[in-house]
Amino acid sequence: MTTFFSFLHPVQLTASLASASLTRGLLTSWVTAVLIGQWLFAAYITVQFAAPWATGALSESTFSHMIKGHVAGDNIGNAVLLLHILPVMLISMSGVLQLIPYLRQHFPRFHRLNGRLFLTLGLCGALTGLWLTWGRDTRLSNIGAIGITLNGLLIPIAVAAAWYYARKRDFKQHSRFAIHAFILINGVWSFRLMLMGWYMVNQGPNGNNATIDGPADLFMSFACYLLPMAIAEVYFWSQRHPRCAITVISNSALLITAGMTAVGVFAAGVMMWWPRIAAGAL
């Protein structure tokens, strides 16, 4: 009991929140939650789209849950849609591996090749996504599409910066922009986590509507990438200035991030991905 209350003493609590071991543990927890969520999403893409495409079983019903899926006679639009969807399987499986320190340290060649694959596919996904949104009118409302459009426009910037600093061998700046590229490329994935987590906590929509431009929808359409990017900057700030107060702020933000990611992965898995994976596996 004495030990427990000693831990709650402000000085002890602050020291615990500022510890490097806590930072490592929180980062590991976040990466683990991301890995589970990303690979679950990859399994969903495989079952829903990649397997039917490989076996020639694609049909209009495959895309029935999308805003604008397969359209008869629109060969270009249908091809771009597949070019946008199918690489997501590789993006989801490869990108999270870049976050694992062991792989970076012991398999640097794999890290470089896998990173090039991830950034290239992510850039293609951004360009095809922007074309689908505005060139093919794959949106429910103009205002509701602003958040995802900004997301898509920022991806080439982050990808170019990550690539530039890698070639300059400035690995601190490379890591910084590579993390931002990872967040941006997975912005729509994060939106799904936020939306499903929001639905689960509120036991249904709250500030949402069918055209995804309600106040909660609009907030999440920007927060799904701007919020984790801001938290990433707080973490990098704590690494540049390892003072107790800054580390406490950083670890507190990482704790919230890891918790929200875990909740979102569970909600999206149960409400969106696993039912379709299970149905496709039957």
N, C-alpha and C positions, 0 to 999 in steps of 0.2 A: 504493500500500500504506500509506504514511504517512497519507494522507488517510482511508483506511478505518479504521485503528486510532485516529486522532484522533476520528473519529465515535463510536467505542465508548468513549471516555473518559467516565466518569460525568457530568462537567459538561456535555460536548457532547451526550451522549445525553439528559440531563434537559432541556436547552434545546430539543432537537429535539422531545421529547415534549410540551413545554409550549407549542409554537408555535401561533399562531392559524391559520396556514396548514394545519397538520396537522388541527386541529379542523374546519376547513371541508372538507378533503379527506375526512375520515372521515364527516362528515355527508352529503356528496355520495355517497360509496360506499354508505352505508346506504340513503339515499333511492332510489338507482338499483336496488339489490337489491330493495327493497320494491316499487318500480314494476314491475319485471319479474315478481315473484311475484304481485302483485295483479292485473295485467292478464292474466297466464296463468290465474289463478283465475277472472277474469271471462270469459275465453274458454271455460273449462270449463263454467261455469254457462250460458253462452249456448248451447253445443252440446248439453249434457246436458238442460237444462230449458227455457230461454227459447225456443229455436227450435221444439222439439216443441210447446210450449204455443201459440205463435203460429200454427203450421200445423195445430193440432188433432190432433197425433200423440202426445199424452201417453198413456201406458199404465202399468199397474202395474209393468211391467218397467223403466220409466224410473227408478223409485225402489227397485229391488231391492237395491241395495248400501247402503241406509240402514237405520238401526235400526228405524224404523217409517215407512214411506212411505205410498203410497196405500192406503187401506182402503175396500173396497167398502161403500157405504151410509153412510159417515161423511163427509157433505157438509161439515159445519163444520170438522172436523179436516183434511180435504183442502184446503179453502179457506185455512185458516190456514197450513198447510204451504207452499202456493204463495206466500202473502203473505210468508212468512218467507224463502223461497228466491230468488224472482225479483228483489227489490230488491238482492240481493247483487251482481248484475252492475253496477248503478250505484254502489253503495257502493265496490266494488273499483276502479272506474275513476275515481271522483271524489275519493275521500278522499286519495289519495296526491298529487294535484295541490295540495292545501292545504299541502304540505310544501315546495313549490318557491318559493324566495325571489323569483325573477324574476316569477312570476305574482302573488305578493302585492304586489310593489312597483309593477308596471306595469299590472296589471289588477285594481285593488282591488274594483271592482263585481263582477267574476266571482268573486273570492275570497269575497266576502260571500254571494252567491247560491249558489255551489257549497258553501260551508260550511253554509248553512242546509239545503240538500238532504241533505248527508251526515249532519248531526246528526239531522235528522228521520227519515231512513230508518234510521239506526243505533238510534235510540230505539224505533222500530217493531219492528226486528229483535230488540231485547232483550226487549220485552214478549211478542212472539209466541214467541220462543225459550223463555222461562220457562213460558209456557202449554203449549207442546208437551212440554217436559221433565216437568212435574209434572201438568198437566191432562190430557194425552194419554198419559202414561206412556212418553214417548220417551226411555228411558234403559235402560242395561244393568244398572246397580246403583245403589242409593241413595247409597252412599259415593262412587262414581265420579262422581256428578252434582253433588257439593257444589262443586267448583272452578268448573264452568261456571255454576252458580247464583249464586255470589258475583260472578262476572264480570258476569252479567246484571243483578244488583242494583246494581252500582257504575256501570253505564253511565248511567242517568238522573241520577245525582248529578253525574258529570263533564260530561254534556251541559248540565245546568241551570247549572252553574258557568261553563262556557265561554260560554254564551249571556248570562248575567248580566253577566260582566265585559266582553263585547263591547259590550253596551248602555251600560255605565258608561264605556266608552272607556278602560278600564284594560287596555291591550293586552299588557302583560307578564303579568298574571295570566290574561288570555284565552288567550294562547299556551300558558301552562303547562297549563291545564285542557283546552284543545283537543288538545294532544298526548296527555294522559291519556285523553281521549275516543277519540282515534284508536286508541290501543293497546287499549283495552277493547273497542271495537266490532269490532276485528279479532282479538280474543282467540282465537276458535275457529280462525281462519286461522293464527295463530301456533302454536297447539297442533299443527296438522297439520305445520307446518314442524319443530317440535321432535321430534315423534314419528317422522316420516320420516327426519330427520337422525340421530336416535338409532338407528333400524333400520339405516341405511346404515353408520354408524360401527361398530356392533356386529355387522354382517352378519346381522341378524335381531333378534327380540325379546330383551330382557334386562331382567328385572324387570317385564315386561308380561304381560297375560293377555287372554283373549277378552272379558271384561266390562269392560275398561279401568279396573280398580281395583287393579292390581298396584302395588308401591311406586314404580316409575318412572312409571307412568301417573298416579298421584296427585300425585307431585311436579310433573310437567309440567302437570297440569290447573290448578295454581295459578301455577307459574313462568311460564307462557306470557303472562301479563299483569302479574303482580306484579314479576317480574324486570325487564322493560323499563321499567316505571313507576319502579322504584327507580333504574335507570340514568338515566332522564330527569331525576329529581330531582338526581342527582349532577351532571349537565350544567348544570341551572339554578343549582345551588349554585356551580359554577365561574364562571358568568356574573355572579352577584351578588358573588362574592369572587374576582376574577381574580389569585389568587396562584399561584406556580409549582407548588407541591406539589399543590394542589387541581386545577389544570389537567392535571397529569400523571395523576392518578387518573381524572379525567373522560375524557381521551383514551384511556387504557388500557381503560376500560370501553366506550367507543365502538368501539375497535378490535375487541374481543371481540364486541360486538353486531353490527357489520358483517360479521365473519367468520361468525358463527353464522347470521345471516340468509341470507347467500349460500349456505352449505352446505344450509340448510333448504329454500331455494327450489329449488335444484338437485335435492335428494332428492325433495321433494314433486312437482316437475314431472315427473321421470322415472318415479316410482313411482305417482303418483296421477292427475295431471291430463293430461299429454300423451298417454298411451295412449287415454284417452276422447275427447280432442279429435281425435286422428288417426282414431280409429274413426268418430267422428261426421261427419268431413269426407269420408269415402269415399263 
